[in-house]
């Protein structure tokens, strides 16, 4: 789905049209999907419908833009790709089984990093829902601050250096038996 959407966005940025289904097909055939309990043919059909449904917004300045952000001099840079840059807007494109975000915290952190590299007035998630009737929802995202990003990344990096698993904060926190002991559950 990301390949098809990116093809549409790149073409729109150049004032052209794209064969988004060809981009989807190329990505689909090279991916080695193994899903538990999912019908691959059904998932492919849903993906194709989402690519058809997606309309590129106006004012696109960048698509799949590489970014490298250094949060502190003693930490290695964080490297990523911004799905979509428009005038004053950074957007991340997500596929989901619902119309909302499964893990808004992760998207807030991700867009917080991107915003450090490309300051923007607004950050948003474009959610492509793989529901019975495919839909697209744009959700405004409040990105993490530099201080919060640095503190989180420092914790993750120190755990990686020590060979430990680091705390992963997200949707699973609601039912975690160690929630009361984790400083990130607030």
C-alpha positions in Angstrom: 0.0 0.0 0.0 2.8 2.4 0.9 4.4 1.8 -2.5 1.2 2.6 -4.4 0.5 5.7 -2.3 4.1 6.9 -2.7 3.8 6.4 -6.5 0.7 8.6 -6.5 2.3 11.2 -4.3 5.5 11.4 -6.4 3.5 11.7 -9.6 1.3 14.4 -8.1 4.4 16.3 -6.9 5.6 16.2 -10.6 2.2 17.1 -12.0 1.8 13.7 -13.5 -0.3 10.6 -13.0 1.1 7.3 -11.8 0.3 3.6 -12.3 -0.2 3.1 -8.5 -1.5 -0.4 -9.0 1.8 -1.4 -10.8 3.8 0.0 -7.9 1.6 -1.9 -5.5 2.0 -5.2 -7.5 5.8 -4.8 -7.6 6.0 -4.3 -3.9 3.4 -7.1 -3.2 5.3 -9.7 -5.3 8.6 -8.9 -3.6 7.3 -9.1 -0.1 7.3 -12.4 1.7 4.2 -12.1 3.8 3.4 -14.8 6.2 0.4 -13.9 8.3 -1.4 -15.9 11.0 -5.0 -16.4 10.2 -5.1 -13.8 7.3 -6.2 -14.6 3.8 -3.4 -13.2 1.6 -5.7 -12.8 -1.4 -8.2 -10.9 0.7 -5.5 -8.7 2.2 -4.2 -8.0 -1.3 -7.6 -7.0 -2.5 -8.0 -4.7 0.5 -4.7 -3.1 -0.3 -5.5 -2.5 -3.9 -8.8 -0.8 -2.9 -6.9 1.5 -0.5 -4.5 2.5 -3.2 -7.4 3.3 -5.5 -9.2 5.2 -2.8 -6.2 7.4 -1.9 -6.1 10.8 -3.4 -2.8 12.8 -3.2 -3.2 16.1 -1.4 -2.1 19.4 -3.0 1.2 21.1 -2.3 3.5 18.1 -2.0 7.1 19.1 -1.4 8.6 15.7 -0.6 7.8 11.9 -0.6 9.7 9.3 1.3 12.2 11.9 2.3 15.2 10.5 4.2 16.0 12.1 7.5 18.7 11.9 10.1 18.2 13.5 13.5 20.8 13.8 16.2 19.1 14.3 19.5 22.3 14.8 21.6 26.0 14.8 20.9 26.6 11.6 22.8 23.8 9.7 21.0 24.0 8.2 17.5 21.6 9.8 14.9 18.1 8.4 14.4 17.5 7.7 10.7 14.1 7.4 9.0 11.9 8.4 6.1 9.1 10.9 6.1 6.2 9.6 4.1 4.8 13.0 3.0 5.9 16.6 3.3 3.5 19.4 2.3 3.7 23.1 2.8 3.6 23.4 6.7 2.6 19.7 7.2 4.4 16.5 7.9 2.4 13.3 7.4 2.9 9.6 8.1 0.8 7.1 6.3 -0.4 4.2 8.3 -2.5 1.1 7.4 -4.8 -0.1 10.1 -7.6 -2.6 10.8 -9.6 0.3 12.1 -10.2 4.0 11.3 -7.9 5.1 14.1 -4.4 4.6 15.2 -3.5 1.4 17.0 -0.6 3.1 18.8 -0.8 6.9 18.7 2.3 7.2 21.0 4.6 5.7 18.4 3.3 8.0 15.7 3.7 11.0 18.1 7.3 10.0 18.7 8.0 9.4 15.0 6.5 12.7 13.9 8.4 14.5 16.7 11.7 13.2 15.3 10.7 14.3 11.8 9.6 17.7 13.0 13.1 18.3 14.4 14.5 17.8 10.9 11.7 19.6 9.0 9.9 22.1 11.2 6.1 22.1 10.4 3.1 23.8 11.7 1.0 20.6 11.7 1.7 16.9 11.9 -0.8 14.3 10.9 -1.3 10.6 10.4 -3.2 9.5 7.3 -4.8 6.2 8.3 -5.8 3.9 5.5 -8.3 1.5 7.1 -8.4 -2.1 5.8 -12.0 -2.4 6.9 -14.9 -4.0 5.1 -15.5 -0.6 3.4 -12.0 0.8 3.1 -11.6 4.4 4.3 -9.1 7.1 4.8 -9.0 9.2 7.9 -6.6 12.1 8.6 -5.8 12.5 12.3 -3.9 15.4 13.7 -0.9 14.3 15.8 0.7 16.1 18.7 4.4 15.3 18.2 6.7 14.6 21.1 9.0 17.4 22.4 12.8 17.3 21.9 13.3 16.6 25.6 10.9 13.7 25.6 12.4 12.2 22.5 15.9 12.5 23.9 15.0 10.9 27.2 13.2 8.0 25.5 16.0 7.5 23.0 18.7 7.6 25.7 16.8 4.9 27.7 16.5 2.7 24.6 20.1 3.3 23.5 21.5 2.4 27.0 19.4 -0.8 27.1 20.7 -1.7 23.6 24.3 -1.1 24.7 23.8 -3.2 27.8 22.2 -6.0 25.8 18.9 -5.6 27.5 15.4 -5.3 26.2 14.1 -1.8 26.6 10.7 -0.7 27.7 8.2 -0.5 24.9 5.4 1.9 25.7 2.2 1.5 23.7 -1.3 -0.1 23.5 0.0 -3.1 25.4 0.6 -1.1 28.6 -3.1 -1.2 29.5 -2.9 -4.9 30.3 0.7 -5.2 31.3 1.1 -6.9 34.7 4.2 -4.7 35.4 2.4 -1.4 34.7 2.6 -0.2 38.2 6.4 -0.6 38.2 7.0 1.2 34.9 7.8 4.9 35.0 6.3 5.2 31.4 2.8 4.1 32.3 1.6 7.6 33.3 
